[in-house]
Amino acid sequence: MNIDQVFSIADLGFPADCYDNVRIKLSRMAAQGLIVKAGKGRYYKPRQTVFGSLQPSREEIVKDLLVKDGKVSGYLTGYAIWNKMGLTTQIPNIIEIGSNIHRNKTKRGVYTIRFVLQPNNITRPNIPLLQILDAIKSVKFIPDTTIGESILRLSVIIGNLLEKDITLLATLALKYPPQTRAIIGGILETKGYDESAMKLHRTLNPMTIYKIGISEDVLPNHKYWNIV
């Protein structure tokens, strides 16, 4: 196994009748500090630097929860993705995973793993779009920033998407809560994607007000979308 790569006994290629002996050996190696236990039956060899040992990436820690039998079964979302998007500088020891299946939170080493139910099918091409939608859905809870700053940053990210991705983004948004659809619709309208924006607008209750707390400087058309 490579340094930083999380592995299980099955990854080592030993026959099944050797698993008990291998498990004992790995437990001893972990006790000696030669490898680190990343969760039940999962280990890694840490990379040593002048600043100490480095952990594998969060994606590596939970890779078995993201792909099953060669098929995508989940995706990273939440704090780590908000950080990559430039929405926040904070990354707590919480790993959030979008999943089509309801699952209880669990622990792996120092990390708490939480699962966010995703109503859309999860495929590799739509994961970046689902991450954008997740961020907008949670825009009130992104730390170390303001709601307005987050929406402005997300607007820039959406503005850099290809037109085909914009169409898919609007379709995926249909399965998100009304407030998320309103924000996405407002952003898409400001970018000139009127058809996709109006598809979302038609799904909204005209009597519902979305109390987010943004101004015309953030979303010039916010009143049309009942966003205050």
Backbone bond lengths (Angstrom), bond angles and torsions (degrees), N, CA, C in turn:
res aa  C-N    CA-C-N  psi(-1)  N-CA   C-N-CA  omega(-1)  CA-C   N-CA-C  phi
1 M - - - 1.461 - - 1.529 110.88 -
2 N 1.330 116.22 144.85 1.457 121.45 178.35 1.525 110.55 -78.22
3 I 1.335 115.15 155.53 1.463 119.95 173.39 1.527 108.59 -60.86
4 D 1.307 117.14 141.41 1.465 125.02 -179.22 1.517 112.65 78.59
5 Q 1.333 119.39 -5.80 1.457 120.69 -179.10 1.518 110.05 -92.36
6 V 1.316 116.35 124.14 1.456 121.03 178.39 1.522 108.68 -79.65
7 F 1.327 116.28 134.41 1.456 120.08 -177.57 1.521 111.19 -136.31
8 S 1.327 114.01 160.56 1.460 121.19 174.84 1.521 108.00 -118.39
9 I 1.309 117.35 173.23 1.466 120.64 179.15 1.527 110.60 -58.37
10 A 1.329 116.19 -39.32 1.463 120.06 -178.72 1.523 112.03 -61.29
11 D 1.344 116.81 -29.87 1.469 120.46 -179.00 1.520 112.31 -71.37
12 L 1.320 118.03 -17.02 1.464 121.46 -174.52 1.524 113.06 -83.23
13 G 1.314 117.29 -11.48 1.453 120.08 174.10 1.509 116.34 81.80
14 F 1.327 117.97 13.21 1.467 120.25 178.41 1.529 110.34 -80.30
15 P 1.320 117.99 151.45 1.467 120.90 174.56 1.528 110.25 -61.31
16 A 1.316 116.13 152.23 1.468 120.93 -176.30 1.523 112.60 -59.62
17 D 1.342 117.16 -31.46 1.464 118.64 -178.24 1.522 112.78 -74.33
18 C 1.354 116.72 -4.97 1.469 120.88 177.06 1.526 112.59 -98.38
19 Y 1.332 116.74 -4.58 1.465 120.52 -171.22 1.529 113.18 -58.29
20 D 1.311 117.71 -40.91 1.469 120.03 -178.27 1.528 110.82 -61.99
21 N 1.330 116.74 -43.97 1.467 120.59 178.87 1.520 111.27 -66.04
22 V 1.328 116.10 -41.06 1.470 120.16 179.23 1.523 110.28 -64.86
23 R 1.321 116.36 -40.50 1.469 121.20 179.63 1.532 110.52 -60.97
24 I 1.302 117.52 -41.65 1.466 121.85 178.02 1.522 110.24 -64.32
25 K 1.345 115.61 -43.37 1.465 120.08 -179.54 1.527 111.21 -63.34
26 L 1.316 116.39 -43.07 1.469 120.15 179.48 1.524 110.88 -64.75
27 S 1.330 117.18 -39.29 1.467 120.41 178.17 1.521 110.88 -62.41
28 R 1.322 117.06 -39.36 1.459 121.08 177.56 1.524 111.03 -66.39
29 M 1.321 116.28 -42.54 1.471 120.21 178.80 1.523 110.94 -62.73
30 A 1.329 116.54 -37.68 1.466 120.45 177.88 1.525 110.40 -66.74
31 A 1.332 116.69 -40.58 1.467 120.79 178.50 1.512 111.58 -64.10
32 Q 1.349 116.93 -31.02 1.466 122.27 179.56 1.526 112.41 -84.22
33 G 1.330 116.69 -5.71 1.458 119.95 179.60 1.515 114.36 82.69
34 L 1.329 116.82 10.09 1.472 120.20 -179.91 1.528 111.51 -76.98
35 I 1.323 116.38 -31.43 1.456 122.61 174.14 1.523 107.65 -135.97
36 V 1.307 116.54 168.83 1.465 121.42 -178.54 1.523 108.91 -122.82
37 K 1.315 116.09 135.73 1.455 120.61 176.99 1.523 109.59 -79.86
38 A 1.337 116.27 122.90 1.465 120.92 -177.60 1.518 112.03 -100.20
39 G 1.301 117.03 -1.85 1.452 122.00 -177.33 1.517 108.27 159.19
40 K 1.300 116.69 -177.66 1.453 120.34 -178.26 1.534 110.63 -61.14
41 G 1.332 115.07 114.69 1.462 120.24 177.67 1.512 115.18 71.55
42 R 1.339 117.86 15.60 1.473 121.03 -177.15 1.527 108.97 -130.11
43 Y 1.341 115.73 136.13 1.458 122.15 -173.63 1.527 110.34 -139.33
44 Y 1.345 115.42 165.40 1.464 120.46 171.19 1.521 109.25 -153.23
45 K 1.310 114.50 156.53 1.463 120.58 175.80 1.521 107.01 -99.46
46 P 1.329 119.04 114.09 1.470 120.89 -173.94 1.526 112.64 -70.42
47 R 1.313 114.52 147.63 1.468 121.19 175.17 1.530 108.64 -81.90
48 Q 1.319 116.92 128.66 1.461 121.54 -178.98 1.527 110.67 -94.37
49 T 1.335 116.53 130.75 1.461 121.90 177.36 1.527 108.35 -130.92
50 V 1.316 115.83 177.06 1.463 119.95 178.23 1.529 111.10 -66.43
51 F 1.328 116.15 -17.22 1.462 120.63 179.66 1.527 111.78 -97.40
52 G 1.325 116.44 4.14 1.460 120.66 -178.90 1.519 111.12 113.27
53 S 1.321 116.36 -167.55 1.461 120.24 -178.20 1.526 110.63 -85.07
54 L 1.326 114.91 142.95 1.458 121.13 179.51 1.522 110.25 -104.59
55 Q 1.316 115.22 141.39 1.455 120.34 176.60 1.526 109.99 -84.77
56 P 1.324 117.07 158.84 1.468 119.79 173.21 1.531 109.93 -63.36
57 S 1.311 116.81 166.14 1.457 120.73 176.45 1.526 109.36 -64.14
58 R 1.295 115.59 159.78 1.468 119.93 178.96 1.533 110.48 -62.14
59 E 1.303 116.30 -36.78 1.462 119.65 178.95 1.527 110.69 -63.75
60 E 1.331 116.35 -37.45 1.456 120.22 178.77 1.531 110.52 -68.17
61 I 1.321 116.28 -38.02 1.469 120.74 -179.40 1.531 111.15 -59.67
62 V 1.338 116.25 -36.23 1.475 119.59 -174.11 1.529 112.30 -115.64
63 K 1.327 117.72 20.96 1.468 119.39 -173.57 1.516 113.07 -57.84
64 D 1.341 117.22 -31.37 1.468 119.91 179.61 1.522 111.68 -70.55
65 L 1.336 117.44 -16.00 1.460 121.47 177.32 1.520 112.20 -93.46
66 L 1.331 116.21 -7.66 1.466 121.58 -178.78 1.521 112.80 -100.87
67 V 1.331 116.27 -26.54 1.466 121.48 -179.45 1.518 109.00 -135.68
68 K 1.321 116.73 130.87 1.458 121.39 178.35 1.524 108.93 -131.85
69 D 1.331 115.58 124.38 1.473 121.72 -178.97 1.523 111.48 54.43
70 G 1.332 115.25 38.18 1.451 120.97 177.29 1.517 114.94 79.08
71 K 1.326 118.13 2.58 1.460 122.38 -178.68 1.524 110.10 -115.07
72 V 1.319 116.18 138.21 1.466 120.92 179.26 1.521 109.70 -61.86
73 S 1.321 116.13 127.81 1.464 121.00 -179.55 1.526 112.43 -123.33
74 G 1.326 117.36 -5.85 1.454 121.53 -179.98 1.513 110.58 -168.96
75 Y 1.325 116.12 173.80 1.470 120.31 179.83 1.525 109.10 -152.38
76 L 1.318 115.09 153.39 1.462 119.60 177.58 1.518 110.28 -72.52
77 T 1.306 116.51 140.13 1.450 122.30 176.32 1.528 107.17 -147.51
78 G 1.319 117.82 -174.95 1.462 119.63 176.99 1.515 114.41 78.01
79 Y 1.338 115.29 -148.26 1.465 122.44 -168.53 1.531 114.22 -53.80
80 A 1.333 117.97 -47.12 1.463 120.41 -177.12 1.515 110.89 -61.82
81 I 1.328 117.57 -39.31 1.461 121.68 179.88 1.524 110.32 -74.07
82 W 1.333 117.34 -38.46 1.471 119.40 176.26 1.522 109.99 -59.01
83 N 1.327 116.69 -38.01 1.457 120.70 177.95 1.525 110.76 -65.09
84 K 1.322 117.63 -44.74 1.471 121.29 178.90 1.518 111.75 -62.89
85 M 1.326 116.08 -32.43 1.463 120.74 179.82 1.524 112.22 -77.12
86 G 1.323 116.96 -9.42 1.461 120.39 -177.77 1.506 112.94 81.83
87 L 1.336 116.84 22.36 1.461 120.94 -179.27 1.519 112.71 -89.02
88 T 1.324 117.50 -27.24 1.463 121.48 -178.32 1.526 109.69 -153.15
89 T 1.319 115.20 156.64 1.469 120.02 175.70 1.525 111.05 -98.18
90 Q 1.314 116.52 -9.43 1.471 120.39 -175.58 1.527 111.37 -88.08
91 I 1.336 115.36 135.80 1.464 121.26 173.72 1.526 108.39 -136.53
92 P 1.318 118.38 90.48 1.470 120.27 178.32 1.525 110.17 -70.70
93 N 1.313 116.03 172.27 1.468 120.70 -178.94 1.524 111.16 -80.45
94 I 1.319 114.47 51.53 1.460 121.79 177.38 1.519 107.92 -124.45
95 I 1.309 116.83 125.90 1.459 121.66 176.17 1.523 107.07 -109.58
96 E 1.334 115.73 121.87 1.459 120.53 178.84 1.524 109.42 -105.92
97 I 1.315 115.33 135.92 1.457 121.65 -177.81 1.522 109.63 -126.48
98 G 1.325 116.09 126.59 1.454 120.61 173.42 1.516 108.91 -78.36
99 S 1.324 117.17 133.31 1.459 121.58 -175.14 1.524 110.15 -146.33
100 N 1.323 116.87 147.34 1.467 121.03 175.29 1.519 112.08 -79.83
101 I 1.333 116.73 -8.70 1.463 122.02 -177.06 1.525 109.69 -116.10
102 H 1.312 116.65 134.96 1.468 120.04 176.57 1.534 109.27 -68.41
103 R 1.326 116.30 126.76 1.460 120.83 179.34 1.520 109.07 -137.94
104 N 1.311 116.19 146.05 1.459 121.48 177.20 1.525 110.51 -76.86
105 K 1.312 116.13 152.39 1.456 119.49 179.42 1.525 110.00 -67.75
106 T 1.315 115.41 156.13 1.456 120.79 -177.44 1.529 109.09 -143.99
107 K 1.319 116.31 178.67 1.469 121.55 179.98 1.519 109.60 -122.93
108 R 1.323 115.90 143.57 1.453 122.37 169.70 1.519 107.65 -139.06
109 G 1.314 115.84 107.05 1.458 119.51 -176.64 1.511 110.49 59.07
110 V 1.336 116.89 -126.13 1.463 121.22 -178.40 1.529 111.88 -83.12
111 Y 1.320 116.99 -5.32 1.463 120.32 -173.78 1.524 112.93 -96.86
112 T 1.322 114.98 140.50 1.460 122.40 166.66 1.519 106.87 -99.05
113 I 1.324 116.22 127.87 1.463 120.64 -178.28 1.521 108.70 -107.22
114 R 1.331 115.44 122.04 1.458 121.16 178.82 1.524 109.41 -115.46
115 F 1.306 116.46 146.67 1.456 121.49 -178.06 1.531 109.88 -111.85
116 V 1.321 115.74 133.41 1.457 122.67 179.14 1.519 107.58 -110.04
117 L 1.328 117.36 122.95 1.459 120.72 -176.90 1.526 110.12 -70.29
118 Q 1.316 116.25 124.58 1.459 123.18 -179.06 1.536 108.95 -110.37
119 P 1.338 118.10 115.70 1.464 120.36 -177.20 1.526 114.42 -75.53
120 N 1.333 117.25 -21.63 1.460 120.46 178.27 1.525 110.94 -83.79
121 N 1.328 116.21 155.59 1.458 119.95 171.83 1.517 109.33 -62.27
122 I 1.316 116.68 140.60 1.465 121.56 -179.22 1.521 108.84 -100.00
123 T 1.326 116.02 117.75 1.458 121.80 176.18 1.523 107.94 -131.49
124 R 1.313 116.85 159.32 1.472 119.16 -179.17 1.531 112.39 -56.67
125 P 1.356 118.79 -44.81 1.473 118.32 -178.31 1.522 114.32 -63.89
126 N 1.351 117.24 -31.68 1.472 116.11 -175.42 1.526 114.33 -94.48
127 I 1.328 118.03 -2.51 1.466 120.09 179.92 1.537 112.38 -57.49
128 P 1.348 120.51 -47.85 1.475 118.84 179.23 1.527 112.55 -59.37
129 L 1.322 117.36 -32.75 1.467 121.12 179.81 1.530 110.76 -74.28
130 L 1.323 116.56 -38.63 1.468 119.95 175.89 1.529 110.77 -64.34
131 Q 1.334 116.80 -35.63 1.467 120.71 177.88 1.525 110.91 -64.98
132 I 1.328 116.75 -38.22 1.471 120.67 176.43 1.522 109.87 -64.42
133 L 1.325 116.26 -46.90 1.464 120.45 -179.70 1.528 111.74 -63.49
134 D 1.328 116.47 -38.96 1.470 120.15 177.25 1.525 110.87 -61.65
135 A 1.333 115.57 -40.93 1.474 119.88 -179.82 1.524 110.64 -64.23
136 I 1.324 116.98 -41.72 1.463 119.96 178.90 1.528 110.56 -67.35
137 K 1.311 116.59 -38.85 1.468 120.63 177.43 1.525 111.02 -59.50
138 S 1.344 116.57 -35.36 1.471 121.54 -176.38 1.524 112.34 -104.43
139 V 1.330 117.53 20.68 1.462 120.79 -170.74 1.536 112.86 -59.26
140 K 1.320 117.75 -26.06 1.472 120.36 179.84 1.523 112.33 -75.68
141 F 1.326 116.71 -13.61 1.466 120.10 -171.73 1.527 113.28 -114.96
142 I 1.321 118.40 5.80 1.458 120.86 178.47 1.529 108.26 -74.06
143 P 1.335 118.48 122.18 1.474 120.70 -173.89 1.522 113.25 -79.13
144 D 1.326 114.79 163.17 1.462 122.33 172.11 1.521 112.34 62.54
145 T 1.337 117.92 32.84 1.457 121.98 178.74 1.519 108.11 -163.47
146 T 1.320 116.45 -177.78 1.456 121.07 174.27 1.523 109.18 -114.04
147 I 1.312 116.30 162.87 1.458 120.36 178.11 1.528 110.23 -60.95
148 G 1.328 115.88 -42.82 1.459 119.92 179.75 1.516 112.78 -61.35
149 E 1.325 116.25 -44.96 1.467 120.19 179.48 1.528 110.53 -62.92
150 S 1.317 116.42 -39.09 1.463 120.14 179.80 1.520 111.33 -64.77
151 I 1.334 116.73 -44.48 1.464 119.76 -179.51 1.520 110.88 -66.26
152 L 1.320 117.77 -37.95 1.468 120.09 176.91 1.525 110.79 -62.84
153 R 1.324 117.25 -42.99 1.460 120.70 179.46 1.530 110.80 -66.22
154 L 1.321 117.33 -42.89 1.460 121.02 178.64 1.521 111.27 -65.42
155 S 1.323 116.06 -32.97 1.458 120.29 176.90 1.531 110.98 -63.75
156 V 1.319 116.21 -38.80 1.468 120.68 177.12 1.528 110.09 -64.89
157 I 1.327 116.42 -44.60 1.467 121.24 -179.91 1.529 110.39 -61.13
158 I 1.333 116.55 -44.69 1.463 120.81 179.52 1.528 110.31 -65.49
159 G 1.323 116.43 -37.24 1.462 120.27 179.56 1.515 113.64 -63.94
160 N 1.331 117.03 -19.91 1.465 121.39 -179.88 1.536 112.75 -92.05
161 L 1.333 116.78 -0.27 1.461 119.87 179.67 1.521 111.46 -76.94
162 L 1.325 116.06 154.32 1.458 121.14 173.19 1.526 109.01 -72.44
163 E 1.320 116.26 157.50 1.464 120.03 -177.12 1.533 111.93 -60.79
164 K 1.334 117.18 -37.56 1.463 119.72 179.11 1.531 110.94 -64.61
165 D 1.339 115.95 -33.14 1.457 119.73 177.91 1.526 111.32 -72.74
166 I 1.334 116.40 -32.73 1.459 120.64 176.19 1.520 109.94 -61.93
167 T 1.329 115.86 -44.46 1.468 120.42 179.13 1.519 110.85 -61.33
168 L 1.331 116.77 -43.72 1.459 120.82 178.83 1.524 110.65 -67.34
169 L 1.328 117.52 -39.35 1.466 121.60 178.68 1.530 110.61 -57.11
170 A 1.334 116.06 -45.23 1.464 120.14 -179.60 1.530 110.98 -65.34
171 T 1.320 116.74 -37.49 1.471 120.44 178.67 1.520 111.00 -66.74
172 L 1.339 117.06 -44.76 1.459 121.24 178.37 1.528 111.01 -63.58
173 A 1.325 117.08 -34.68 1.465 121.70 -178.41 1.521 112.40 -64.46
174 L 1.325 117.28 -21.11 1.466 120.62 -178.45 1.527 112.40 -60.84
175 K 1.320 117.21 -24.70 1.467 121.03 -179.76 1.530 112.53 -95.28
176 Y 1.328 116.88 8.49 1.465 121.75 177.59 1.527 109.66 -99.58
177 P 1.344 117.51 164.74 1.472 120.61 -179.30 1.528 112.32 -59.76
178 P 1.337 117.67 157.70 1.461 122.23 -178.10 1.533 113.76 -54.09
179 Q 1.328 117.79 -40.83 1.465 119.46 -179.11 1.524 111.10 -60.99
180 T 1.332 116.92 -41.48 1.462 120.70 178.09 1.522 110.01 -63.82
181 R 1.327 117.49 -42.36 1.464 121.54 179.62 1.529 110.57 -63.44
182 A 1.329 116.45 -37.42 1.467 119.98 179.90 1.533 111.00 -65.99
183 I 1.321 116.72 -44.88 1.470 119.80 -179.44 1.523 110.14 -65.06
184 I 1.332 116.97 -46.67 1.465 120.62 178.91 1.522 110.40 -59.81
185 G 1.331 115.91 -46.03 1.459 119.57 179.33 1.514 112.27 -59.32
186 G 1.334 116.04 -43.02 1.462 119.54 178.51 1.516 112.43 -62.46
187 I 1.318 116.52 -41.66 1.466 120.17 178.65 1.520 110.54 -65.79
188 L 1.333 116.84 -45.46 1.466 119.98 -178.53 1.529 111.30 -62.18
189 E 1.333 116.53 -37.41 1.461 119.11 179.13 1.526 110.50 -64.54
190 T 1.317 117.92 -40.23 1.471 120.25 179.46 1.527 111.64 -66.93
191 K 1.334 116.91 -22.45 1.469 121.28 179.29 1.528 112.00 -89.81
192 G 1.322 116.27 -1.21 1.461 119.36 177.99 1.517 114.79 90.14
193 Y 1.334 117.71 9.18 1.460 121.08 179.06 1.527 108.92 -94.42
194 D 1.321 115.07 67.77 1.463 120.77 -172.33 1.525 112.85 -63.66
195 E 1.329 117.32 -39.76 1.461 119.76 -177.37 1.527 111.58 -62.80
196 S 1.334 115.90 -46.08 1.467 119.65 178.54 1.523 110.89 -66.67
197 A 1.340 116.17 -38.50 1.463 120.17 179.71 1.525 111.31 -63.55
198 M 1.333 116.17 -44.99 1.459 119.60 -177.85 1.530 111.84 -68.82
199 K 1.342 116.78 -29.55 1.471 119.57 175.40 1.527 110.05 -59.58
200 L 1.328 116.11 -37.66 1.458 120.67 178.09 1.521 111.24 -76.42
201 H 1.324 116.30 -38.39 1.469 120.04 -177.33 1.523 111.26 -62.00
202 R 1.325 116.95 -35.99 1.465 120.99 -178.78 1.528 112.54 -67.09
203 T 1.343 117.17 -16.93 1.478 120.37 -179.63 1.526 112.31 -88.92
204 L 1.318 117.48 -6.36 1.461 121.30 -173.27 1.522 112.24 -95.73
205 N 1.326 115.75 145.05 1.456 122.08 175.02 1.525 108.39 -75.62
206 P 1.337 118.80 118.37 1.473 120.54 -176.71 1.517 113.79 -64.30
207 M 1.325 117.90 -13.30 1.462 120.85 -179.70 1.524 112.93 -92.90
208 T 1.329 117.10 -7.89 1.467 120.66 -176.50 1.528 110.47 -87.09
209 I 1.323 116.22 132.65 1.464 122.86 177.45 1.532 107.72 -106.75
210 Y 1.329 116.22 133.99 1.471 121.35 -179.58 1.529 108.95 -106.08
211 K 1.319 115.38 106.08 1.459 121.38 -175.57 1.530 109.72 -86.46
212 I 1.319 115.07 97.25 1.462 121.35 -177.19 1.528 111.04 -113.07
213 G 1.309 116.43 -35.86 1.459 120.15 178.46 1.510 113.34 89.92
214 I 1.344 116.68 55.18 1.463 120.31 177.50 1.524 109.32 -128.92
215 S 1.318 115.77 161.67 1.452 121.86 -176.41 1.522 111.12 -111.44
216 E 1.333 115.63 178.09 1.469 120.75 177.54 1.522 111.39 -65.41
217 D 1.318 117.55 -24.11 1.471 120.13 177.49 1.527 111.10 -65.10
218 V 1.309 116.07 -28.32 1.466 121.10 -179.68 1.520 110.43 -89.16
219 L 1.337 116.36 -49.42 1.462 122.06 -178.54 1.535 107.59 -139.46
220 P 1.334 116.80 95.39 1.470 120.79 -174.03 1.527 114.16 -56.22
221 N 1.315 116.98 -28.87 1.459 121.40 -176.77 1.522 113.40 -100.06
222 H 1.336 116.57 21.86 1.478 119.79 -172.02 1.529 112.83 -61.19
223 K 1.332 118.44 -31.11 1.467 120.20 -179.09 1.527 110.81 -68.02
224 Y 1.328 117.50 -37.82 1.453 121.27 178.90 1.523 110.19 -60.82
225 W 1.333 116.39 -31.96 1.468 121.87 -178.78 1.525 111.80 -94.24
226 N 1.340 116.73 10.63 1.473 122.21 179.20 1.528 112.42 59.25
227 I 1.333 115.56 32.21 1.469 120.78 178.44 1.520 107.58 -101.60
228 V 1.317 115.95 125.32 1.475 120.05 179.41 1.520 109.75 -127.78
